Structures are given as C-alpha cells and as structure tokens.
Amino acid sequence: MIHFSLRQLEYFTAAARCGGAARAAEAMNVSQPSISKAIAELESLWGERLFVRLHARGLELTATGARRYTQASALLQQAGGPL
C-alpha cells in the first residue's frame, strides 16, 4: 500500500531542484510550511534523511535523498505530473 501522495513527491522534488523549501514554495505558489511538512512526512515514512539542512543556505540532498529524488521524478513523470 502506498502511504505518500504525489503532492508530497512534487514538493520534495521541487525542494531538491530549488535547493530549499522557501524557494520551492515560491516556485510552486504554496506556503513554505507545506513543503517542509511534506519532506518531514516522507522522511518519517521512509525512515531516511533526505536532506542536509544548511543554516541560512537551504537544503542539500543526502545520498539517499538523491536516490529517492530519481525515483520520485520517475514516478511523477509516469503519473503525468510536473518534474
């Protein structure tokens, strides 16, 4: 059973592309807490850290996060969502 939404994957991949939750929120026209919550929920669900938080500089993917980003991007493409 899938326990995450395509929206969460969209927010996660946007944060990875933009290098931060605030920039991803601006690019997607949503609130920054929405992006952060989606990332936190995915990290909790998967039991993996997706990003290293860089104080005042944004987010950087971990090795696991980079692997999950590739998987999420492929899934979104198959679902017809944005990349």
DSSP file with accessible surface (Angstrom, degrees, kcal/mol):
  #  RESIDUE AA STRUCTURE BP1 BP2  ACC     N-H-->O    O-->H-N    N-H-->O    O-->H-N    TCO  KAPPA ALPHA  PHI   PSI    X-CA   Y-CA   Z-CA
    1    1 A M              0   0  203      0, 0.0     2,-0.4     0, 0.0     0, 0.0   0.000 360.0 360.0 360.0 137.3    0.0    0.0    0.0
    2    2 A I        -     0   0  123      1,-0.1     0, 0.0     2,-0.0     0, 0.0  -0.699 360.0-176.1 -84.6 130.4    1.3    3.5   -0.9
    3    3 A H        +     0   0  129     -2,-0.4     2,-0.3     2,-0.1    -1,-0.1   0.059  59.7  66.3-115.6  21.9    1.4    5.8    2.1
    4    4 A F  S    S-     0   0   50     41,-0.0     2,-0.3     4,-0.0    -2,-0.0  -0.942  72.4-126.1-137.4 162.4    2.5    9.0    0.4
    5    5 A S     >  -     0   0   50     -2,-0.3     4,-1.8     1,-0.1     5,-0.1  -0.699  21.7-119.9-107.2 160.3    0.9   11.3   -2.1
    6    6 A L  H  > S+     0   0   79     -2,-0.3     4,-2.7     1,-0.2     5,-0.2   0.858 115.8  60.5 -62.7 -33.4    2.0   12.6   -5.5
    7    7 A R  H  > S+     0   0  137      2,-0.2     4,-2.6     1,-0.2    -1,-0.2   0.925 102.6  50.5 -60.6 -43.8    1.8   16.1   -4.0
    8    8 A Q  H  > S+     0   0   26      1,-0.2     4,-2.6     2,-0.2    -1,-0.2   0.917 111.3  48.5 -59.9 -42.1    4.4   15.2   -1.4
    9    9 A L  H  X S+     0   0    2     -4,-1.8     4,-2.8     2,-0.2     5,-0.2   0.894 109.7  52.3 -65.5 -38.5    6.6   13.9   -4.1
   10   10 A E  H  X S+     0   0   27     -4,-2.7     4,-2.3     2,-0.2    -2,-0.2   0.925 112.1  45.7 -61.5 -44.0    6.1   17.1   -6.1
   11   11 A Y  H  X S+     0   0   27     -4,-2.6     4,-2.4     2,-0.2    -2,-0.2   0.906 113.2  49.9 -67.0 -41.4    7.1   19.2   -3.1
   12   12 A F  H  X S+     0   0    0     -4,-2.6     4,-2.1    -5,-0.2    -2,-0.2   0.948 113.4  44.6 -61.4 -48.7   10.1   17.0   -2.3
   13   13 A T  H  X S+     0   0    1     -4,-2.8     4,-2.6     1,-0.2    -2,-0.2   0.881 111.9  53.3 -67.6 -34.1   11.4   17.2   -5.9
   14   14 A A  H  X S+     0   0    0     -4,-2.3     4,-2.8    -5,-0.2     6,-0.3   0.923 108.7  49.5 -64.5 -42.7   10.7   20.9   -6.0
   15   15 A A  H  X>S+     0   0    0     -4,-2.4     4,-1.6     1,-0.2     5,-1.0   0.905 111.8  49.2 -62.7 -39.0   12.8   21.5   -2.9
   16   16 A A  H  <5S+     0   0   22     -4,-2.1    -2,-0.2     2,-0.2    -1,-0.2   0.932 114.6  44.0 -65.8 -45.1   15.6   19.4   -4.3
   17   17 A R  H  <5S+     0   0  113     -4,-2.6    -2,-0.2     1,-0.2    -1,-0.2   0.893 119.9  41.5 -66.0 -39.7   15.6   21.3   -7.6
   18   18 A C  H  <5S-     0   0   39     -4,-2.8    -1,-0.2    -5,-0.2    -2,-0.2   0.612 104.3-126.6 -87.0 -15.1   15.3   24.7   -5.9
   19   19 A G  T  <5S+     0   0   19     -4,-1.6    40,-2.5    -5,-0.2     2,-0.3   0.666  79.1  39.9  79.2  15.5   17.8   24.0   -3.1
   20   20 A G  S  ><S-     0   0    3     -5,-1.0     4,-1.9    38,-0.3     5,-0.1  -0.892  78.0-114.1 176.1 157.0   15.4   24.9   -0.3
   21   21 A A  H  > S+     0   0   11     -2,-0.3     4,-2.7     2,-0.2     5,-0.2   0.886 113.2  51.6 -69.5 -40.2   11.9   24.8    1.0
   22   22 A A  H  > S+     0   0   63      2,-0.2     4,-2.2     1,-0.2    -1,-0.2   0.933 112.8  44.9 -65.1 -43.7   11.3   28.6    0.7
   23   23 A R  H  > S+     0   0  127      2,-0.2     4,-2.3     1,-0.2    -1,-0.2   0.890 114.0  50.0 -67.9 -37.5   12.4   28.8   -2.9
   24   24 A A  H  X S+     0   0    0     -4,-1.9     4,-2.2     2,-0.2    -2,-0.2   0.917 109.3  52.1 -65.3 -41.6   10.4   25.7   -3.8
   25   25 A A  H  X>S+     0   0    5     -4,-2.7     5,-2.2     1,-0.2     4,-0.8   0.922 110.7  47.6 -61.1 -42.7    7.3   27.2   -2.1
   26   26 A E  H ><5S+     0   0  157     -4,-2.2     3,-0.7     1,-0.2    -1,-0.2   0.929 112.2  49.2 -64.2 -43.4    7.7   30.3   -4.1
   27   27 A A  H 3<5S+     0   0   73     -4,-2.3    -1,-0.2     1,-0.2    -2,-0.2   0.840 118.6  39.2 -65.6 -32.3    8.1   28.4   -7.3
   28   28 A M  H 3<5S-     0   0   51     -4,-2.2    -1,-0.2    -5,-0.1    -2,-0.2   0.407 107.4-121.8 -99.6  -0.2    5.1   26.3   -6.6
   29   29 A N  T <<5S+     0   0  152     -4,-0.8     2,-0.3    -3,-0.7    -3,-0.2   0.916  73.5 114.0  59.8  43.7    2.9   29.1   -5.2
   30   30 A V  S   <S-     0   0   46     -5,-2.2    -1,-0.2    -6,-0.1     2,-0.2  -0.843  73.5 -82.3-131.1 174.6    2.4   27.3   -1.9
   31   31 A S    >>  -     0   0   59     -2,-0.3     4,-1.3     1,-0.1     3,-0.5  -0.486  32.1-124.2 -79.4 151.5    3.4   28.0    1.7
   32   32 A Q  H 3> S+     0   0   85      1,-0.2     4,-2.5     2,-0.2     3,-0.3   0.896 110.9  58.7 -62.2 -39.3    6.9   27.1    2.9
   33   33 A P  H 3> S+     0   0   81      0, 0.0     4,-2.7     0, 0.0    -1,-0.2   0.848 100.0  58.5 -61.6 -28.2    5.5   25.0    5.8
   34   34 A S  H <> S+     0   0   45     -3,-0.5     4,-2.0     2,-0.2    -2,-0.2   0.917 108.9  44.2 -63.8 -42.2    3.6   22.9    3.2
   35   35 A I  H  X S+     0   0    0     -4,-1.3     4,-2.3    -3,-0.3     5,-0.2   0.951 115.0  47.9 -65.5 -48.9    6.9   22.0    1.6
   36   36 A S  H  X S+     0   0   43     -4,-2.5     4,-2.6     1,-0.2    -2,-0.2   0.893 111.3  50.8 -61.4 -40.6    8.6   21.4    4.9
   37   37 A K  H  X S+     0   0  131     -4,-2.7     4,-2.7    -5,-0.2    -1,-0.2   0.919 109.1  50.7 -64.6 -43.4    5.8   19.2    6.2
   38   38 A A  H  X S+     0   0    4     -4,-2.0     4,-2.3    -5,-0.2    -2,-0.2   0.924 112.4  46.9 -60.9 -43.3    5.8   17.1    3.1
   39   39 A I  H  X S+     0   0    2     -4,-2.3     4,-2.8     2,-0.2     5,-0.2   0.940 112.5  49.3 -63.6 -46.6    9.5   16.5    3.4
   40   40 A A  H  X S+     0   0   51     -4,-2.6     4,-2.4     1,-0.2    -2,-0.2   0.900 111.1  50.4 -61.3 -40.1    9.3   15.7    7.1
   41   41 A E  H  X S+     0   0   75     -4,-2.7     4,-2.7     2,-0.2    -1,-0.2   0.911 111.6  47.2 -65.8 -41.4    6.4   13.2    6.4
   42   42 A L  H  X S+     0   0    0     -4,-2.3     4,-2.9     2,-0.2     6,-0.3   0.922 111.9  50.4 -65.8 -42.7    8.4   11.4    3.7
   43   43 A E  H  X>S+     0   0   31     -4,-2.8     5,-1.3     1,-0.2     4,-1.3   0.917 113.9  45.6 -60.9 -41.5   11.5   11.3    5.9
   44   44 A S  H  <5S+     0   0   99     -4,-2.4    -2,-0.2    -5,-0.2    -1,-0.2   0.932 114.2  47.9 -66.9 -44.7    9.4    9.8    8.7
   45   45 A L  H  <5S+     0   0   75     -4,-2.7    -2,-0.2     1,-0.2    -1,-0.2   0.922 120.4  36.4 -61.6 -46.7    7.6    7.3    6.4
   46   46 A W  H  <5S-     0   0   46     -4,-2.9    -1,-0.2     2,-0.2    -2,-0.2   0.579 100.4-131.7 -84.7 -13.3   10.8    6.1    4.7
   47   47 A G  T  <5 +     0   0   68     -4,-1.3     2,-0.3    -5,-0.2    -3,-0.2   0.842  69.7 114.7  65.0  32.3   13.0    6.3    7.9
   48   48 A E  S   <S-     0   0   49     -5,-1.3     2,-0.6    -6,-0.3    -1,-0.2  -0.977  70.6-121.9-135.6 147.0   15.6    8.2    5.9
   49   49 A R        -     0   0  147     -2,-0.3    16,-0.4     1,-0.2    15,-0.2  -0.789  25.9-177.7 -87.8 121.3   17.1   11.6    5.9
   50   50 A L        +     0   0    0     -2,-0.6    12,-2.2     1,-0.2     2,-0.3   0.778  62.1  28.0 -91.3 -29.7   16.5   13.2    2.5
   51   51 A F  E     -A   61   0A   1     10,-0.3     2,-0.5    14,-0.1    10,-0.2  -0.952  62.8-134.8-133.3 153.3   18.3   16.5    3.0
   52   52 A V  E     -A   60   0A  49      8,-3.3     8,-2.0    -2,-0.3     2,-0.6  -0.926  33.1-133.2 -98.4 125.5   21.1   18.1    5.0
   53   53 A R  E     -A   59   0A 116     -2,-0.5     2,-0.7     6,-0.2     6,-0.2  -0.766  16.7-159.6 -84.1 121.2   19.8   21.4    6.3
   54   54 A L  E >>  -A   58   0A  39      4,-3.0     3,-2.9    -2,-0.6     4,-1.5  -0.897  26.8-116.8-104.9 107.1   22.3   24.1    5.7
   55   55 A H  T 34 S-     0   0  181     -2,-0.7     4,-0.0     1,-0.3    -2,-0.0  -0.173  92.2  -9.6 -49.7 122.9   21.6   27.0    8.0
   56   56 A A  T 34 S+     0   0   97      1,-0.1    -1,-0.3     2,-0.0    -3,-0.0   0.519 129.2  74.3  65.5   7.5   20.7   30.1    6.0
   57   57 A R  T <4 S-     0   0  179     -3,-2.9     2,-0.3     1,-0.3    -2,-0.2   0.445  93.6-124.8-125.7  -6.6   21.7   28.4    2.8
   58   58 A G  E  <  -A   54   0A  21     -4,-1.5    -4,-3.0     2,-0.0     2,-0.3  -0.750  44.4 -30.8 108.4-145.6   18.9   25.9    2.2
   59   59 A L  E     -A   53   0A  26    -40,-2.5     2,-0.4    -2,-0.3    -6,-0.2  -0.904  38.5-166.0-124.5 147.2   18.8   22.2    1.6
   60   60 A E  E     -A   52   0A 114     -8,-2.0    -8,-3.3    -2,-0.3     5,-0.1  -1.000  30.1-114.2-132.2 131.3   21.2   19.7    0.1
   61   61 A L  E     -A   51   0A  49     -2,-0.4   -10,-0.3   -10,-0.2     2,-0.1  -0.354  23.6-137.7 -62.6 139.3   20.2   16.2   -0.9
   62   62 A T     >  -     0   0   30    -12,-2.2     4,-2.6   -13,-0.1     5,-0.2  -0.384  35.4 -97.7 -79.5 174.2   21.8   13.3    1.0
   63   63 A A  H  > S+     0   0   90      1,-0.2     4,-1.8     2,-0.2     5,-0.1   0.929 130.6  46.7 -60.8 -41.9   23.0   10.3   -1.0
   64   64 A T  H  > S+     0   0   44    -15,-0.2     4,-2.7     1,-0.2    -1,-0.2   0.909 110.4  53.1 -64.9 -41.5   19.7    8.6    0.0
   65   65 A G  H  > S+     0   0    0    -16,-0.4     4,-2.6     1,-0.2    -2,-0.2   0.889 106.4  52.7 -61.5 -38.3   17.8   11.7   -0.9
   66   66 A A  H  X S+     0   0   43     -4,-2.6     4,-2.0     2,-0.2    -1,-0.2   0.908 110.5  47.6 -65.1 -39.9   19.4   11.8   -4.4
   67   67 A R  H  X S+     0   0  118     -4,-1.8     4,-2.1     1,-0.2    -2,-0.2   0.936 113.9  46.7 -65.4 -45.0   18.3    8.2   -4.9
   68   68 A R  H  X S+     0   0   50     -4,-2.7     4,-3.1     1,-0.2     5,-0.2   0.854 108.2  57.1 -65.7 -34.4   14.8    9.0   -3.7
   69   69 A Y  H  X S+     0   0   61     -4,-2.6     4,-2.8     2,-0.2    -1,-0.2   0.929 107.0  48.4 -61.7 -44.4   14.7   12.1   -5.9
   70   70 A T  H  X S+     0   0   95     -4,-2.0     4,-2.1     2,-0.2    -2,-0.2   0.930 114.7  45.5 -61.1 -45.2   15.4    9.9   -9.0
   71   71 A Q  H  X S+     0   0   92     -4,-2.1     4,-2.4     2,-0.2    -2,-0.2   0.921 114.0  48.3 -64.3 -44.7   12.7    7.5   -8.0
   72   72 A A  H  X S+     0   0    4     -4,-3.1     4,-2.8     1,-0.2     5,-0.2   0.905 110.6  51.3 -64.6 -41.6   10.2   10.3   -7.2
   73   73 A S  H  X S+     0   0   20     -4,-2.8     4,-2.3    -5,-0.2    -1,-0.2   0.919 111.0  48.2 -62.2 -42.5   10.9   12.1  -10.5
   74   74 A A  H  X S+     0   0   43     -4,-2.1     4,-2.4    -5,-0.2    -2,-0.2   0.921 112.3  49.0 -64.7 -42.5   10.4    8.9  -12.5
   75   75 A L  H  X S+     0   0   62     -4,-2.4     4,-2.1     1,-0.2    -2,-0.2   0.923 111.6  49.1 -63.9 -43.0    7.1    8.2  -10.7
   76   76 A L  H  X>S+     0   0    1     -4,-2.8     5,-2.9     2,-0.2     4,-0.6   0.898 110.4  51.2 -63.8 -39.2    5.9   11.8  -11.3
   77   77 A Q  H ><5S+     0   0  130     -4,-2.3     3,-1.0     1,-0.2    -2,-0.2   0.930 110.4  48.5 -63.4 -43.6    6.7   11.5  -14.9
   78   78 A Q  H 3<5S+     0   0  159     -4,-2.4    -1,-0.2     1,-0.3    -2,-0.2   0.863 111.9  50.0 -63.9 -33.5    4.8    8.2  -15.2
   79   79 A A  H 3<5S-     0   0   58     -4,-2.1    -1,-0.3    -5,-0.2    -2,-0.2   0.525 117.0-114.8 -82.1  -7.8    1.9    9.8  -13.4
   80   80 A G  T <<5 +     0   0   67     -3,-1.0    -3,-0.2    -4,-0.6    -2,-0.1   0.644  69.9 137.3  84.0  16.5    2.0   12.8  -15.8
   81   81 A G      < -     0   0   25     -5,-2.9    -1,-0.2    -6,-0.2    -2,-0.0  -0.313  60.7 -77.1 -89.0 175.9    2.9   15.3  -13.0
   82   82 A P              0   0   73      0, 0.0    -1,-0.2     0, 0.0    -6,-0.0  -0.308 360.0 360.0 -70.2 154.6    5.5   18.1  -13.1
   83   83 A L              0   0   91     -7,-0.1   -10,-0.1    -6,-0.1    -9,-0.0  -0.674 360.0 360.0-103.3 360.0    9.2   17.4  -12.8
